[in-house]
Amino acid sequence: MPAGRTVSIRVRRFDPAAGGRRLWQAYDVDAGPMMSVLDALFWVLENEDPTLAFRYSCRAGMCGSCAMVINGREGLACARRLERLRAPVTVEPLRSLPVIKDLLVDLRPFFEKYRAVDPFYIGQAASVFDPASEPAVLPRGDAAREIVDRQIDCIACGACYSACPIVSIVPEFLGPAALNRAYTVAADARDAAGVERLHRVTADGGVFACHSVGNCVTVCPVGVDPLLSIQLLRKGAVHR
Ligand code: FES
């Protein structure tokens, strides 16, 4: 699709204050070169409909706020170029999350599950008088650190949660992002909550609910592999 011409986009609209019906609305966007899907939504906001609701922050592919479903696949609206997409370009809110309005979803279920794995490192009782008693990070060359260094790039955008078919049919499934986060802290040998954390992620709704479909890997906009984290958590649990 050449840039600098009119591009048709179809946006999934939903307004609870106007009857709450979900419908598609089409717009012909005056598309400039290098225009992103997020730019196109701003074009609609400024030229066609000031009530269109969507979320964004950094506009640079870093914060994850603008995750949505574009042409049927999860992605960051600020990072997807219109000229690389088949028209008409369809834009929908993330799946498996309550829609507040239009493209705006309620991320609380996603973050409640994230919180359920205690997504932070819980240290041993290190002495505050002797900070050197505990290294600040895993040493370079450590095999787990190689993986953890990649997996902590997650920006918690919710794309993997939306793309996961198990999330949509098993409500208690913690989802790829939460389990990935659990691995990044559980892999740290200094994590004092390791065993308890392992119990949590192997209970109902944990790693054994995953069917290894791999959509989470395909859609991750920052190259994280949540499926690998899930498999490593399973392996750790079986070894114990
Ligand atoms: S607005 Fe931050 S990732 Fe798109």
Boltz pocket constraint, residues with backbone or C-beta under 6 A from the ligand:
constraints:
  - pocket:
      binder: B
      contacts: [[A, 55], [A, 56], [A, 57], [A, 58], [A, 59], [A, 60], [A, 61], [A, 62], [A, 63], [A, 64], [A, 65], [A, 66], [A, 67], [A, 76], [A, 77], [A, 78], [A, 79]]
      max_distance: 6.0
